[in-house]
Amino acid sequence: MHPQYLIIGQGIAGTLLSYEFWKQDRSFFLIDEPHNISKASLVAGAIINPINVNRWTTVHEHESYISTALQTYRDLEKDLGVSLIKEMSMLVFHGERQKELFKKARSYSSGYVHPPGREDIARVNRSFASKYDVVKVAPVWKIYAEQLLSAWSGFLKSKNLLKEEFFHADECVIAPGGVAFKEIRAEKIIFCEGAKAINNPLFKKLPFTRNRGEALLLSVPDLPGSYIYHYGIRLVPAAKDLWWCGSNYRWAFSDLSPDPGWRMQTEALLRQWLTVPFKVVDHVVAERPTTEGQQFLAGIHPAMPSAAIFNGLGTKGFLCGPLLAKALSKMLIDPHRTTSSTVKPLDKWLR
Ligand SMILES: Cc1cc2nc3c(=O)[nH]c(=O)nc-3n(C[C@H](O)[C@H](O)[C@H](O)COP(=O)(O)OP(=O)(O)OC[C@H]3O[C@@H](n4cnc5c(N)ncnc54)[C@H](O)[C@@H]3O)c2cc1C
């Protein structure tokens, strides 16, 4: 088998990059570890939100990230014939300090922040305790990550472009002229391994950090499903009557087992916040692929031109992934294009 590109990992990074290759008629093959219950892309709330609601600021360069993301997910919907993206409003509940910040920030938050309408207030009063102020952030978008990843993997399998197995680096020979892995001879290998990249011998000098986050899956049958609700934690509609509730950020940890303390704390907060009944259905954890200074890592190895990486998506994989995947695919397809305003060179760490 002689694909141009061998991609390792099918989270949102591997999905978006392979989609770019497919649209540009490039040959590729993908390898993804089966049954990974800690795949960040499946544990995520998968929201595209231009506003950082803790500081009431907009995400840097949000306009180009959002426009490419919307176009890409809508194209994927058409190509795969499944519903993948939904425009929504997010109702943000806030206390005193948040109120002050919000007043200051409202003028520069790009038209995404609004006072709640009468219908929004009625909804809040039906399902939440009445002691909170509410602000509306709209539009935001929910990406149906599970549908996206499984529809894309089904499509790839139907074309024999995906194998579900663990890729062992010691079975692969990476040389400047190409890559050999079992029966595969590829021009380039692109690592989209998420948090596991920290152990990649070629890329381990990159500034990876470690961060884990967890979420509860809740059954809340009486909560109207067309909004996202935020009060430090977020309630995001996941499926009929099912809600994603998360998350936390933990920088020091030794494993990915669910934290019963966080679950107790979150359930206590939910009991204060919600006036409708809820039941915990599941508790999930994953490691976010994070870096010092939240830098995206998308580029070709400066000393090994047949190897590249797409990583460091941190907390914004669904928002920023599409534009980064587009820029990286262009760089990989056109070897003379060594710089891009979207992806930064990896030289300072890998030379
Ligand atoms: C709790 C939580 C909430 C989040 N909420 C949001 C949100 O609302 N919006 C947002 O944009 N982002 C959110 N994120 C961040 C988002 O999940 C990540 O940025 C994104 O999923 C990273 O995607 P990835 O493809 O790099 O990694 P992953 O999704 O982890 O995918 C990596 C893939 O590579 C595979 N792999 C690794 N090594 C190998 C190997 N050797 N062989 C074969 N396969 C391998 C893994 O099995 C996996 O399938 C959240 C994250 C968490 C944890």
The ligand as a MOL file (V3000), in Angstrom:
LIG
                    3D

  0  0  0     0  0            999 V3000
M  V30 BEGIN CTAB
M  V30 COUNTS 53 58 0 0 0
M  V30 BEGIN ATOM
M  V30 1 C -13.7840 17.5340 29.3360 0
M  V30 2 C -13.3790 18.2130 28.0450 0
M  V30 3 C -14.1930 19.1900 27.4730 0
M  V30 4 C -13.8490 19.8000 26.2640 0
M  V30 5 N -14.7200 20.7000 25.6800 0
M  V30 6 C -14.4060 21.2590 24.4760 0
M  V30 7 C -15.2970 22.1470 23.8210 0
M  V30 8 O -16.4120 22.4210 24.2950 0
M  V30 9 N -14.9270 22.7040 22.6370 0
M  V30 10 C -13.7220 22.4050 22.0610 0
M  V30 11 O -13.4230 22.9180 20.9600 0
M  V30 12 N -12.8480 21.5490 22.6530 0
M  V30 13 C -13.1570 20.9770 23.8510 0
M  V30 14 N -12.2780 20.1340 24.4620 0
M  V30 15 C -10.9590 19.9350 23.8560 0
M  V30 16 C -11.0120 18.9290 22.7200 0
M  V30 17 O -11.5750 17.7510 23.2020 0
M  V30 18 C -9.6060 18.6760 22.1840 0
M  V30 19 O -9.0060 19.8860 21.7730 0
M  V30 20 C -9.6510 17.7400 20.9840 0
M  V30 21 O -10.5650 16.7130 21.1750 0
M  V30 22 C -8.2830 17.1450 20.7100 0
M  V30 23 O -8.4160 16.3100 19.6010 0
M  V30 24 P -7.2440 15.3860 19.1180 0
M  V30 25 O -7.7000 14.7410 17.8650 0
M  V30 26 O -5.9570 16.1400 19.1220 0
M  V30 27 O -7.0870 14.2830 20.2930 0
M  V30 28 P -8.0150 13.0020 20.6410 0
M  V30 29 O -9.4350 13.2950 20.4650 0
M  V30 30 O -7.5700 12.4920 21.9820 0
M  V30 31 O -7.6380 11.9570 19.5230 0
M  V30 32 C -6.3750 11.3110 19.4720 0
M  V30 33 C -6.5860 9.9760 18.7970 0
M  V30 34 O -5.3070 9.3790 18.5330 0
M  V30 35 C -5.3640 8.0000 18.9010 0
M  V30 36 N -4.0210 7.5340 19.1550 0
M  V30 37 C -3.0950 8.0660 20.0100 0
M  V30 38 N -1.9570 7.3240 19.9520 0
M  V30 39 C -2.1930 6.3200 19.0700 0
M  V30 40 C -1.4020 5.2270 18.5860 0
M  V30 41 N -0.1350 5.0450 18.9910 0
M  V30 42 N -1.9570 4.3740 17.6920 0
M  V30 43 C -3.2260 4.5650 17.2360 0
M  V30 44 N -4.0140 5.5840 17.6470 0
M  V30 45 C -3.5010 6.4530 18.5480 0
M  V30 46 C -6.2580 8.0190 20.1480 0
M  V30 47 O -6.7600 6.7250 20.4420 0
M  V30 48 C -7.3430 8.9820 19.6840 0
M  V30 49 O -8.3190 8.3130 18.9220 0
M  V30 50 C -12.6090 19.4740 25.6470 0
M  V30 51 C -11.7940 18.4930 26.2170 0
M  V30 52 C -12.1700 17.8430 27.4000 0
M  V30 53 C -11.2920 16.7450 27.9730 0
M  V30 END ATOM
M  V30 BEGIN BOND
M  V30 1 1 1 2
M  V30 2 1 2 3
M  V30 3 2 2 52
M  V30 4 2 3 4
M  V30 5 1 4 5
M  V30 6 1 4 50
M  V30 7 2 5 6
M  V30 8 1 6 7
M  V30 9 1 6 13
M  V30 10 2 7 8
M  V30 11 1 7 9
M  V30 12 1 9 10
M  V30 13 2 10 11
M  V30 14 1 10 12
M  V30 15 2 12 13
M  V30 16 1 13 14
M  V30 17 1 14 15
M  V30 18 1 14 50
M  V30 19 1 15 16
M  V30 20 1 16 17
M  V30 21 1 16 18
M  V30 22 1 18 19
M  V30 23 1 18 20
M  V30 24 1 20 21
M  V30 25 1 20 22
M  V30 26 1 22 23
M  V30 27 1 23 24
M  V30 28 2 24 25
M  V30 29 1 24 26
M  V30 30 1 24 27
M  V30 31 1 27 28
M  V30 32 2 28 29
M  V30 33 1 28 30
M  V30 34 1 28 31
M  V30 35 1 31 32
M  V30 36 1 32 33
M  V30 37 1 33 34
M  V30 38 1 33 48
M  V30 39 1 34 35
M  V30 40 1 35 36
M  V30 41 1 35 46
M  V30 42 1 36 37
M  V30 43 1 36 45
M  V30 44 2 37 38
M  V30 45 1 38 39
M  V30 46 1 39 40
M  V30 47 2 39 45
M  V30 48 1 40 41
M  V30 49 2 40 42
M  V30 50 1 42 43
M  V30 51 2 43 44
M  V30 52 1 44 45
M  V30 53 1 46 47
M  V30 54 1 46 48
M  V30 55 1 48 49
M  V30 56 2 50 51
M  V30 57 1 51 52
M  V30 58 1 52 53
M  V30 END BOND
M  V30 END CTAB
M  END
